[in-house]
Amino acid sequence: MNDNKLIQASDQIVATLELKGRVLASVCSGDFRSIADIANCIFSQVGDFSGLAKLTVRNRTQGWRVERPMARRVRIAS
């Protein structure tokens, strides 16, 4: 996930991951350095799911917001 949005360590970030209108995970923190860090944090909270979800990241300090589709598929053990 490569974005031009810069995140400072002191920025207040609010992020949610939604699937079919249902919030799977949400986080509010000031400890992130990149959108990839945020996505990793959100995915660690969610666990397994299948489908195309929407990651919304809002930087309350700088006043910007981005939305990204996030696809994930549960692996079936064989």
Residue frames as a rotation matrix with the C-alpha (Angstrom) as fourth column:
MET 1
0.590 0.807 0.000 0.00
0.807 -0.590 0.000 0.00
0.000 0.000 -1.000 0.00
ASN 2
-0.559 -0.829 -0.008 1.81
0.822 -0.555 0.128 3.08
-0.110 0.065 0.992 -1.23
ASP 3
0.623 0.771 0.132 0.29
0.775 -0.631 0.034 6.49
0.109 0.081 -0.991 -0.50
ASN 4
-0.188 -0.665 0.723 1.61
0.479 -0.705 -0.523 10.01
0.857 0.248 0.451 -0.73
LYS 5
0.705 0.515 0.487 0.04
-0.179 -0.536 0.825 10.88
0.686 -0.669 -0.285 2.62
LEU 6
-0.439 -0.897 -0.053 2.61
-0.041 0.079 -0.996 11.55
0.897 -0.435 -0.071 5.31
ILE 7
0.747 0.619 -0.242 1.96
0.186 0.155 0.970 10.53
0.638 -0.770 0.001 8.89
GLN 8
-0.231 -0.767 0.599 3.82
-0.543 -0.409 -0.733 12.05
0.807 -0.494 -0.322 11.80
ALA 9
-0.659 -0.090 -0.747 4.20
0.427 0.773 -0.470 10.12
0.619 -0.628 -0.471 15.07
SER 10
-0.920 0.291 -0.263 2.15
0.098 -0.479 -0.872 12.78
-0.379 -0.828 0.412 16.86
ASP 11
-0.662 0.707 -0.247 -0.80
-0.623 -0.336 0.707 12.63
0.417 0.622 0.663 14.39
GLN 12
-0.457 0.630 0.628 -4.11
-0.435 0.457 -0.775 11.32
-0.776 -0.628 0.065 15.71
ILE 13
-0.803 0.097 -0.587 -5.28
-0.514 0.384 0.767 8.54
0.300 0.918 -0.259 13.37
VAL 14
-0.102 0.817 0.568 -8.73
-0.562 0.424 -0.710 6.96
-0.821 -0.392 0.416 13.22
ALA 15
-0.704 -0.174 -0.688 -9.08
-0.688 0.408 0.601 3.88
0.176 0.896 -0.407 11.00
THR 16
0.072 0.751 0.656 -11.89
-0.598 0.559 -0.574 1.42
-0.798 -0.351 0.489 10.31
LEU 17
-0.946 -0.224 -0.233 -12.23
-0.322 0.600 0.732 -1.71
-0.024 0.768 -0.640 8.22
GLU 18
-0.096 0.988 0.118 -15.72
-0.691 0.019 -0.723 -2.38
-0.717 -0.151 0.681 6.87
LEU 19
-0.997 -0.068 0.039 -17.12
-0.022 0.725 0.688 -5.37
-0.075 0.685 -0.725 5.02
LYS 20
-0.477 0.870 0.121 -20.59
0.574 0.204 0.793 -5.06
0.666 0.448 -0.597 3.48
GLY 21
0.112 0.529 0.841 -21.37
-0.204 -0.816 0.541 -2.07
0.973 -0.232 0.016 5.71
ARG 22
0.945 0.174 -0.276 -20.32
0.200 0.361 0.911 -3.87
0.258 -0.916 0.307 8.91
VAL 23
0.404 -0.835 0.374 -17.35
-0.820 -0.512 -0.257 -2.54
0.405 -0.203 -0.891 10.89
LEU 24
0.657 -0.261 -0.707 -14.92
0.251 0.960 -0.121 -5.41
0.710 -0.098 0.697 11.44
ALA 25
0.083 -0.688 -0.721 -12.31
0.994 0.005 0.110 -3.39
-0.071 -0.725 0.685 13.34
SER 26
0.756 0.100 0.647 -11.58
0.187 -0.980 -0.067 0.15
0.627 0.172 -0.760 14.39
VAL 27
0.102 -0.787 -0.608 -8.52
0.995 0.083 0.059 1.81
0.005 -0.611 0.792 15.86
CYS 28
0.857 0.054 0.512 -7.71
0.070 -0.997 -0.013 5.29
0.510 0.047 -0.859 17.16
SER 29
0.569 -0.746 -0.346 -4.07
0.724 0.256 0.640 5.98
-0.389 -0.615 0.686 17.93
GLY 30
0.902 -0.359 -0.240 -1.16
-0.412 -0.882 -0.229 8.34
-0.130 0.306 -0.943 17.54
ASP 31
0.245 -0.852 0.463 1.53
-0.354 0.366 0.861 5.68
-0.902 -0.375 -0.212 17.21
PHE 32
0.650 0.060 0.757 1.47
0.568 0.624 -0.536 4.99
-0.505 0.779 0.372 13.46
ARG 33
-0.248 -0.819 -0.518 4.18
-0.028 -0.528 0.849 5.90
-0.968 0.225 0.108 10.96
SER 34
-0.903 -0.044 -0.428 2.51
-0.425 -0.057 0.903 4.79
-0.064 0.997 0.032 7.71
ILE 35
0.110 0.977 -0.182 -0.74
-0.993 0.114 0.014 3.58
0.035 0.179 0.983 6.21
ALA 36
-0.008 -0.201 -0.980 0.85
-0.293 0.937 -0.190 0.12
0.956 0.286 -0.067 5.96
ASP 37
-0.947 -0.320 -0.009 1.33
-0.059 0.204 -0.977 0.16
0.314 -0.925 -0.212 9.77
ILE 38
-0.463 0.857 0.228 -2.34
-0.821 -0.317 -0.475 1.02
-0.335 -0.407 0.850 10.17
ALA 39
0.280 0.561 -0.779 -3.45
-0.821 0.560 0.108 -1.77
0.497 0.609 0.618 7.81
ASN 40
-0.446 -0.525 -0.725 -1.28
-0.059 0.826 -0.561 -4.29
0.893 -0.207 -0.399 9.67
CYS 41
-0.955 0.122 0.271 -2.77
-0.287 -0.137 -0.948 -3.22
-0.078 -0.983 0.166 13.02
ILE 42
-0.096 0.991 -0.098 -6.34
-0.974 -0.113 -0.197 -3.46
-0.206 0.077 0.976 11.71
PHE 43
0.216 0.160 -0.963 -5.76
-0.599 0.801 -0.001 -6.89
0.771 0.577 0.269 10.13
SER 44
-0.780 -0.528 -0.335 -4.24
-0.050 0.586 -0.809 -8.21
0.623 -0.614 -0.484 13.35
GLN 45
-0.743 0.576 0.340 -7.48
-0.543 -0.223 -0.809 -7.30
-0.390 -0.786 0.479 15.15
VAL 46
0.017 0.859 -0.512 -9.84
-1.000 0.021 0.002 -8.74
0.013 0.511 0.859 12.55
GLY 47
-0.266 -0.132 0.955 -8.63
-0.243 0.968 0.066 -12.31
-0.933 -0.215 -0.289 12.14
ASP 48
-0.863 -0.089 0.498 -10.01
0.384 0.526 0.759 -14.33
-0.329 0.846 -0.420 9.25
PHE 49
0.182 0.930 -0.318 -12.54
-0.099 -0.304 -0.947 -12.98
-0.978 0.204 0.037 6.79
SER 50
-0.539 -0.281 0.794 -13.19
0.730 0.315 0.607 -13.33
-0.421 0.906 0.035 3.09
GLY 51
0.522 0.775 0.357 -14.19
0.839 -0.390 -0.379 -10.62
-0.154 0.497 -0.854 0.68
LEU 52
-0.318 -0.529 0.787 -13.52
0.653 -0.724 -0.224 -7.09
0.688 0.443 0.575 -0.41
ALA 53
0.336 0.356 -0.872 -13.43
0.911 -0.359 0.205 -4.73
-0.240 -0.863 -0.445 2.56
LYS 54
0.482 -0.150 0.863 -12.93
0.322 -0.886 -0.334 -0.97
0.814 0.439 -0.379 2.74
LEU 55
-0.071 -0.595 -0.801 -10.15
0.994 -0.109 -0.007 0.53
-0.083 -0.797 0.599 4.86
THR 56
0.641 0.268 0.719 -10.82
0.329 -0.943 0.058 4.15
0.693 0.199 -0.693 5.82
VAL 57
-0.141 -0.762 -0.632 -7.95
0.990 -0.096 -0.105 6.12
0.019 -0.640 0.768 7.36
ARG 58
0.712 0.380 0.591 -8.54
0.355 -0.920 0.164 9.59
0.606 0.093 -0.790 8.73
ASN 59
-0.441 -0.849 -0.291 -5.74
0.817 -0.245 -0.522 11.81
0.372 -0.468 0.802 9.98
ARG 60
0.584 0.765 -0.270 -7.53
0.802 -0.494 0.335 14.08
0.122 -0.412 -0.903 12.44
THR 61
0.133 -0.637 -0.759 -4.42
0.538 -0.597 0.595 16.20
-0.832 -0.488 0.264 13.01
GLN 62
-0.820 -0.561 -0.114 -3.71
0.176 -0.436 0.883 17.03
-0.545 0.704 0.456 9.35
GLY 63
-0.140 0.895 -0.423 -7.32
-0.472 -0.436 -0.766 16.87
-0.870 0.093 0.483 8.16
TRP 64
-0.386 0.024 -0.922 -7.12
-0.902 0.201 0.383 14.28
0.195 0.979 -0.056 5.38
ARG 65
0.162 0.494 0.854 -8.87
-0.503 0.786 -0.359 10.98
-0.849 -0.371 0.376 4.73
VAL 66
-0.542 -0.292 -0.788 -8.19
-0.829 0.340 0.444 8.06
0.138 0.894 -0.426 2.38
GLU 67
0.448 0.660 0.603 -10.21
-0.614 0.717 -0.328 4.97
-0.649 -0.223 0.727 1.51
ARG 68
-0.488 -0.661 -0.570 -8.69
-0.872 0.403 0.279 1.81
0.045 0.633 -0.773 0.08
PRO 69
0.696 0.651 -0.302 -10.18
-0.640 0.753 0.150 -1.52
0.325 0.090 0.941 -0.96
MET 70
-0.414 -0.787 0.458 -8.64
-0.900 0.428 -0.079 -4.44
-0.134 -0.445 -0.886 0.89
ALA 71
0.467 0.545 -0.696 -9.20
-0.661 0.738 0.134 -7.96
0.587 0.398 0.705 -0.42
ARG 72
-0.516 -0.604 0.607 -8.66
-0.847 0.464 -0.259 -10.96
-0.125 -0.648 -0.752 1.78
ARG 73
0.328 0.563 -0.759 -9.35
-0.609 0.740 0.286 -14.64
0.723 0.368 0.585 1.44
VAL 74
0.411 -0.124 0.903 -9.40
-0.801 0.424 0.423 -17.22
-0.436 -0.897 0.075 4.19
ARG 75
-0.427 -0.632 -0.647 -7.00
-0.815 0.579 -0.028 -20.07
0.392 0.515 -0.762 3.54
ILE 76
0.725 0.677 0.127 -8.55
-0.681 0.677 0.280 -23.48
0.103 -0.289 0.952 3.74
ALA 77
-0.195 -0.810 0.554 -6.34
-0.825 0.441 0.355 -26.10
-0.531 -0.387 -0.754 5.35
SER 78
0.384 0.310 -0.869 -5.80
-0.805 0.574 -0.151 -29.16
0.452 0.758 0.470 3.20
